[in-house]
Amino acid sequence: MTSTFAPDRTSWRTWHRPLLVCSGLMAVLVLVCGVGLAVDDRLLLGEPVWYKPLKFGFAFGLYAATLAWLLARLDKGRRLARWLGTVFAVSTVAEVGAITVQAARGTISHFNADQVDPITLALTPVLTFGVMVIVIAQLVIGVVVLIQRTGSPALTRAIRAGIGLAIAGMLIPVYWMVTEVNPRTVTDANGNAIPLYQGHGIGDPDGNGMPLTHWSTTGGDFRVPHFFALHGIQVLLVLAFVLTALAARHAWLRSEQAQARLVGAVALGYTGLVAVVTWQAGRGQSFLHPDTTTLTAFTAVLLFTAGAIGTTIVKARRAGAEVVEHA
């Protein structure tokens, strides 16, 4: 079997260095924002000014580390992928850096239409085009991943599905930004009136209220599907590694096809979850307050996923028992 993941690339020292640096900077930012939350009581659109850079730092730090690990294991298109990884890392640092500067100043980063403040005017292109560069780099990296030779079926399936979900997670807010316009004026943490041209929700563009995430409790919020889709790759990778570890204790899991089918079943279910929360947000409905229709959709996804997992386990156990019987 040809492996996509060569054994001499397992050390963290072979990971993509610019992405590792990016992840490290994001980790430092999370610590700085944690201190900021403790000592700075300013609020911006109803939440602490340091909360947004903290969330972006955590999310991009985790994803950059995942990409750093992945790009070190590619065979085909490795040079292109590594170059794009560097572009991704630099764009991410610029994007999150601009968010952090605006947060420290107590004003809005994304969707800020202020034509007077020189710093906002200077950072707006970074915030606007930085997202575009990140999405394009991610799209091409996704294509490079798809053309790799099949190694471990479960791990390969987890990576492919996870990259696909991450691309969807990055495209969802881009789609929302270019198809809807919500002009309004808000007050920043300094008491200044700031014109905005967009928001992250439907029904309540600047809503928040959910514990920890601060997602909207009064309307649809496109940060919900963005979060779930972006971090699907971590969920699926953890699942693939757990299945490999469990195979040492459970004979029926030693089949690579059984592991791959389980990862595939969970990936389909996770994709269904992302689809439902995207549909829910688009209908202007809070994640915390699903109606009967949304609950029915969630239930359908859950039942389908449970059925696919259950069927896979039964078949794998039966196949394992037959192997033992004929041994």
Contacts in CASP RR format, 6 or more apart in sequence:
PFRMAT RR
TARGET T0000
AUTHOR 0000-0000-0000
METHOD contacts of the structure
MODEL  1
MTSTFAPDRTSWRTWHRPLLVCSGLMAVLVLVCGVGLAVDDRLLLGEPVW
YKPLKFGFAFGLYAATLAWLLARLDKGRRLARWLGTVFAVSTVAEVGAIT
VQAARGTISHFNADQVDPITLALTPVLTFGVMVIVIAQLVIGVVVLIQRT
GSPALTRAIRAGIGLAIAGMLIPVYWMVTEVNPRTVTDANGNAIPLYQGH
GIGDPDGNGMPLTHWSTTGGDFRVPHFFALHGIQVLLVLAFVLTALAARH
AWLRSEQAQARLVGAVALGYTGLVAVVTWQAGRGQSFLHPDTTTLTAFTA
VLLFTAGAIGTTIVKARRAGAEVVEHA
1 150 0 8 1.000
1 151 0 8 1.000
2 149 0 8 1.000
2 150 0 8 1.000
2 151 0 8 1.000
3 149 0 8 1.000
3 151 0 8 1.000
3 152 0 8 1.000
4 73 0 8 1.000
4 74 0 8 1.000
4 75 0 8 1.000
4 148 0 8 1.000
4 149 0 8 1.000
4 150 0 8 1.000
4 151 0 8 1.000
4 152 0 8 1.000
4 156 0 8 1.000
5 73 0 8 1.000
5 151 0 8 1.000
5 152 0 8 1.000
5 155 0 8 1.000
6 73 0 8 1.000
6 75 0 8 1.000
8 14 0 8 1.000
9 72 0 8 1.000
9 73 0 8 1.000
12 20 0 8 1.000
12 69 0 8 1.000
14 72 0 8 1.000
15 68 0 8 1.000
15 69 0 8 1.000
15 71 0 8 1.000
15 72 0 8 1.000
16 67 0 8 1.000
16 68 0 8 1.000
16 71 0 8 1.000
16 72 0 8 1.000
16 82 0 8 1.000
16 85 0 8 1.000
16 86 0 8 1.000
16 89 0 8 1.000
17 68 0 8 1.000
18 85 0 8 1.000
18 86 0 8 1.000
18 89 0 8 1.000
18 90 0 8 1.000
19 64 0 8 1.000
19 65 0 8 1.000
19 67 0 8 1.000
19 68 0 8 1.000
19 71 0 8 1.000
19 85 0 8 1.000
19 86 0 8 1.000
19 88 0 8 1.000
19 89 0 8 1.000
20 64 0 8 1.000
20 65 0 8 1.000
20 68 0 8 1.000
21 89 0 8 1.000
22 60 0 8 1.000
22 61 0 8 1.000
22 64 0 8 1.000
22 88 0 8 1.000
22 89 0 8 1.000
22 90 0 8 1.000
22 92 0 8 1.000
22 93 0 8 1.000
23 61 0 8 1.000
23 62 0 8 1.000
23 64 0 8 1.000
23 65 0 8 1.000
23 68 0 8 1.000
24 61 0 8 1.000
25 93 0 8 1.000
26 57 0 8 1.000
26 58 0 8 1.000
26 60 0 8 1.000
26 61 0 8 1.000
26 64 0 8 1.000
26 92 0 8 1.000
26 96 0 8 1.000
27 61 0 8 1.000
29 53 0 8 1.000
29 54 0 8 1.000
29 57 0 8 1.000
29 96 0 8 1.000
29 97 0 8 1.000
29 100 0 8 1.000
30 54 0 8 1.000
30 57 0 8 1.000
30 58 0 8 1.000
33 50 0 8 1.000
33 51 0 8 1.000
33 53 0 8 1.000
33 54 0 8 1.000
33 57 0 8 1.000
33 100 0 8 1.000
34 50 0 8 1.000
34 54 0 8 1.000
36 48 0 8 1.000
36 50 0 8 1.000
37 48 0 8 1.000
37 50 0 8 1.000
37 51 0 8 1.000
37 54 0 8 1.000
40 48 0 8 1.000
40 49 0 8 1.000
40 50 0 8 1.000
41 48 0 8 1.000
42 48 0 8 1.000
42 49 0 8 1.000
42 106 0 8 1.000
42 189 0 8 1.000
43 49 0 8 1.000
43 189 0 8 1.000
44 52 0 8 1.000
44 103 0 8 1.000
44 106 0 8 1.000
44 107 0 8 1.000
44 108 0 8 1.000
44 188 0 8 1.000
44 189 0 8 1.000
45 108 0 8 1.000
45 186 0 8 1.000
45 206 0 8 1.000
45 207 0 8 1.000
45 208 0 8 1.000
46 208 0 8 1.000
47 208 0 8 1.000
47 214 0 8 1.000
49 103 0 8 1.000
49 104 0 8 1.000
49 106 0 8 1.000
49 189 0 8 1.000
50 103 0 8 1.000
51 214 0 8 1.000
52 99 0 8 1.000
52 103 0 8 1.000
52 109 0 8 1.000
53 96 0 8 1.000
53 97 0 8 1.000
53 99 0 8 1.000
53 100 0 8 1.000
53 103 0 8 1.000
55 213 0 8 1.000
55 214 0 8 1.000
56 95 0 8 1.000
56 96 0 8 1.000
56 99 0 8 1.000
57 96 0 8 1.000
59 227 0 8 1.000
59 230 0 8 1.000
59 231 0 8 1.000
60 92 0 8 1.000
60 96 0 8 1.000
62 231 0 8 1.000
62 234 0 8 1.000
63 166 0 8 1.000
63 230 0 8 1.000
63 231 0 8 1.000
63 233 0 8 1.000
64 88 0 8 1.000
64 89 0 8 1.000
64 92 0 8 1.000
66 233 0 8 1.000
66 234 0 8 1.000
66 237 0 8 1.000
67 85 0 8 1.000
67 88 0 8 1.000
67 141 0 8 1.000
70 145 0 8 1.000
70 159 0 8 1.000
71 78 0 8 1.000
71 81 0 8 1.000
71 82 0 8 1.000
71 85 0 8 1.000
71 141 0 8 1.000
74 81 0 8 1.000
74 144 0 8 1.000
74 145 0 8 1.000
74 148 0 8 1.000
75 148 0 8 1.000
75 149 0 8 1.000
76 144 0 8 1.000
76 147 0 8 1.000
76 148 0 8 1.000
76 149 0 8 1.000
77 144 0 8 1.000
77 147 0 8 1.000
80 140 0 8 1.000
80 144 0 8 1.000
81 141 0 8 1.000
81 144 0 8 1.000
81 145 0 8 1.000
84 137 0 8 1.000
84 140 0 8 1.000
84 141 0 8 1.000
84 144 0 8 1.000
85 137 0 8 1.000
85 141 0 8 1.000
87 133 0 8 1.000
87 137 0 8 1.000
88 134 0 8 1.000
88 137 0 8 1.000
88 138 0 8 1.000
88 141 0 8 1.000
91 130 0 8 1.000
91 133 0 8 1.000
91 134 0 8 1.000
91 137 0 8 1.000
92 134 0 8 1.000
94 126 0 8 1.000
94 130 0 8 1.000
95 126 0 8 1.000
95 127 0 8 1.000
95 130 0 8 1.000
95 131 0 8 1.000
95 134 0 8 1.000
98 109 0 8 1.000
98 123 0 8 1.000
98 126 0 8 1.000
98 127 0 8 1.000
99 109 0 8 1.000
99 110 0 8 1.000
99 127 0 8 1.000
101 119 0 8 1.000
101 123 0 8 1.000
102 108 0 8 1.000
102 109 0 8 1.000
102 112 0 8 1.000
102 119 0 8 1.000
102 120 0 8 1.000
102 123 0 8 1.000
103 109 0 8 1.000
105 119 0 8 1.000
105 190 0 8 1.000
106 188 0 8 1.000
106 189 0 8 1.000
106 190 0 8 1.000
107 114 0 8 1.000
107 117 0 8 1.000
107 120 0 8 1.000
107 188 0 8 1.000
107 189 0 8 1.000
107 190 0 8 1.000
107 192 0 8 1.000
107 194 0 8 1.000
108 114 0 8 1.000
108 186 0 8 1.000
108 188 0 8 1.000
108 194 0 8 1.000
108 196 0 8 1.000
109 123 0 8 1.000
109 127 0 8 1.000
110 127 0 8 1.000
110 198 0 8 1.000
110 199 0 8 1.000
111 196 0 8 1.000
111 197 0 8 1.000
111 198 0 8 1.000
111 199 0 8 1.000
112 120 0 8 1.000
112 124 0 8 1.000
112 127 0 8 1.000
112 194 0 8 1.000
112 195 0 8 1.000
112 196 0 8 1.000
113 183 0 8 1.000
113 194 0 8 1.000
113 195 0 8 1.000
113 196 0 8 1.000
113 197 0 8 1.000
114 120 0 8 1.000
114 121 0 8 1.000
114 194 0 8 1.000
114 195 0 8 1.000
115 121 0 8 1.000
131 170 0 8 1.000
131 173 0 8 1.000
131 174 0 8 1.000
132 174 0 8 1.000
134 170 0 8 1.000
135 167 0 8 1.000
135 170 0 8 1.000
135 171 0 8 1.000
135 174 0 8 1.000
138 163 0 8 1.000
138 166 0 8 1.000
138 167 0 8 1.000
138 170 0 8 1.000
139 167 0 8 1.000
141 163 0 8 1.000
142 163 0 8 1.000
142 164 0 8 1.000
142 167 0 8 1.000
145 159 0 8 1.000
145 160 0 8 1.000
145 163 0 8 1.000
146 160 0 8 1.000
146 163 0 8 1.000
148 156 0 8 1.000
150 156 0 8 1.000
152 240 0 8 1.000
152 244 0 8 1.000
152 256 0 8 1.000
153 256 0 8 1.000
153 257 0 8 1.000
153 259 0 8 1.000
153 260 0 8 1.000
154 240 0 8 1.000
154 243 0 8 1.000
154 244 0 8 1.000
154 256 0 8 1.000
154 259 0 8 1.000
154 260 0 8 1.000
154 262 0 8 1.000
154 263 0 8 1.000
155 237 0 8 1.000
155 240 0 8 1.000
155 244 0 8 1.000
156 260 0 8 1.000
157 236 0 8 1.000
157 240 0 8 1.000
157 260 0 8 1.000
157 263 0 8 1.000
157 264 0 8 1.000
157 267 0 8 1.000
158 233 0 8 1.000
158 236 0 8 1.000
158 237 0 8 1.000
158 239 0 8 1.000
158 240 0 8 1.000
158 263 0 8 1.000
158 267 0 8 1.000
159 233 0 8 1.000
159 236 0 8 1.000
159 237 0 8 1.000
161 233 0 8 1.000
161 236 0 8 1.000
161 263 0 8 1.000
161 264 0 8 1.000
161 267 0 8 1.000
161 270 0 8 1.000
161 271 0 8 1.000
162 232 0 8 1.000
162 233 0 8 1.000
162 236 0 8 1.000
162 237 0 8 1.000
162 267 0 8 1.000
163 233 0 8 1.000
165 229 0 8 1.000
165 230 0 8 1.000
165 232 0 8 1.000
165 233 0 8 1.000
165 267 0 8 1.000
165 270 0 8 1.000
165 271 0 8 1.000
165 274 0 8 1.000
166 229 0 8 1.000
166 230 0 8 1.000
166 232 0 8 1.000
166 233 0 8 1.000
168 229 0 8 1.000
168 274 0 8 1.000
169 225 0 8 1.000
169 226 0 8 1.000
169 229 0 8 1.000
169 230 0 8 1.000
169 274 0 8 1.000
170 226 0 8 1.000
170 229 0 8 1.000
170 230 0 8 1.000
172 222 0 8 1.000
172 225 0 8 1.000
172 226 0 8 1.000
172 229 0 8 1.000
172 278 0 8 1.000
173 200 0 8 1.000
173 222 0 8 1.000
173 223 0 8 1.000
173 226 0 8 1.000
176 200 0 8 1.000
176 201 0 8 1.000
176 222 0 8 1.000
177 198 0 8 1.000
180 198 0 8 1.000
180 202 0 8 1.000
181 197 0 8 1.000
181 198 0 8 1.000
182 196 0 8 1.000
182 197 0 8 1.000
182 198 0 8 1.000
182 199 0 8 1.000
182 205 0 8 1.000
183 195 0 8 1.000
183 196 0 8 1.000
183 197 0 8 1.000
184 195 0 8 1.000
184 196 0 8 1.000
184 205 0 8 1.000
185 193 0 8 1.000
185 194 0 8 1.000
185 195 0 8 1.000
185 196 0 8 1.000
186 193 0 8 1.000
186 194 0 8 1.000
186 196 0 8 1.000
186 206 0 8 1.000
187 193 0 8 1.000
187 194 0 8 1.000
188 194 0 8 1.000
196 205 0 8 1.000
198 205 0 8 1.000
199 205 0 8 1.000
199 206 0 8 1.000
200 206 0 8 1.000
200 221 0 8 1.000
200 222 0 8 1.000
200 223 0 8 1.000
201 207 0 8 1.000
201 216 0 8 1.000
201 219 0 8 1.000
201 220 0 8 1.000
201 221 0 8 1.000
201 222 0 8 1.000
201 223 0 8 1.000
201 281 0 8 1.000
201 284 0 8 1.000
202 219 0 8 1.000
202 220 0 8 1.000
202 222 0 8 1.000
202 281 0 8 1.000
202 282 0 8 1.000
202 283 0 8 1.000
202 284 0 8 1.000
203 218 0 8 1.000
203 219 0 8 1.000
203 220 0 8 1.000
203 284 0 8 1.000
204 216 0 8 1.000
204 218 0 8 1.000
204 219 0 8 1.000
204 220 0 8 1.000
207 216 0 8 1.000
207 217 0 8 1.000
207 218 0 8 1.000
207 219 0 8 1.000
207 221 0 8 1.000
208 214 0 8 1.000
208 215 0 8 1.000
208 216 0 8 1.000
208 217 0 8 1.000
209 215 0 8 1.000
209 216 0 8 1.000
209 217 0 8 1.000
210 216 0 8 1.000
210 217 0 8 1.000
210 287 0 8 1.000
210 288 0 8 1.000
213 223 0 8 1.000
213 227 0 8 1.000
215 221 0 8 1.000
215 223 0 8 1.000
215 224 0 8 1.000
215 286 0 8 1.000
215 287 0 8 1.000
215 288 0 8 1.000
216 286 0 8 1.000
216 287 0 8 1.000
217 286 0 8 1.000
217 288 0 8 1.000
217 289 0 8 1.000
218 286 0 8 1.000
219 284 0 8 1.000
219 285 0 8 1.000
219 286 0 8 1.000
220 280 0 8 1.000
220 281 0 8 1.000
220 282 0 8 1.000
220 283 0 8 1.000
220 284 0 8 1.000
220 285 0 8 1.000
220 286 0 8 1.000
220 287 0 8 1.000
221 281 0 8 1.000
221 286 0 8 1.000
221 287 0 8 1.000
222 278 0 8 1.000
222 281 0 8 1.000
222 282 0 8 1.000
224 277 0 8 1.000
224 280 0 8 1.000
224 281 0 8 1.000
224 287 0 8 1.000
225 274 0 8 1.000
225 277 0 8 1.000
225 278 0 8 1.000
225 281 0 8 1.000
228 270 0 8 1.000
228 273 0 8 1.000
228 274 0 8 1.000
228 277 0 8 1.000
229 274 0 8 1.000
232 270 0 8 1.000
235 266 0 8 1.000
235 270 0 8 1.000
236 263 0 8 1.000
236 266 0 8 1.000
236 267 0 8 1.000
236 270 0 8 1.000
239 262 0 8 1.000
239 263 0 8 1.000
239 266 0 8 1.000
240 259 0 8 1.000
240 263 0 8 1.000
243 253 0 8 1.000
243 259 0 8 1.000
243 262 0 8 1.000
243 263 0 8 1.000
244 259 0 8 1.000
246 253 0 8 1.000
247 253 0 8 1.000
247 254 0 8 1.000
247 259 0 8 1.000
251 320 0 8 1.000
251 324 0 8 1.000
252 258 0 8 1.000
252 313 0 8 1.000
252 316 0 8 1.000
252 317 0 8 1.000
252 319 0 8 1.000
252 320 0 8 1.000
252 321 0 8 1.000
253 259 0 8 1.000
253 316 0 8 1.000
255 316 0 8 1.000
255 319 0 8 1.000
255 320 0 8 1.000
258 312 0 8 1.000
258 315 0 8 1.000
258 316 0 8 1.000
258 319 0 8 1.000
261 312 0 8 1.000
261 316 0 8 1.000
262 309 0 8 1.000
262 312 0 8 1.000
262 313 0 8 1.000
264 308 0 8 1.000
265 305 0 8 1.000
265 307 0 8 1.000
265 308 0 8 1.000
265 309 0 8 1.000
265 312 0 8 1.000
266 305 0 8 1.000
266 309 0 8 1.000
268 304 0 8 1.000
268 305 0 8 1.000
268 308 0 8 1.000
269 301 0 8 1.000
269 304 0 8 1.000
269 305 0 8 1.000
269 308 0 8 1.000
272 301 0 8 1.000
273 298 0 8 1.000
273 301 0 8 1.000
276 294 0 8 1.000
276 297 0 8 1.000
276 298 0 8 1.000
276 301 0 8 1.000
277 287 0 8 1.000
279 294 0 8 1.000
279 297 0 8 1.000
280 287 0 8 1.000
280 290 0 8 1.000
280 294 0 8 1.000
281 287 0 8 1.000
283 294 0 8 1.000
285 291 0 8 1.000
285 294 0 8 1.000
290 298 0 8 1.000
END
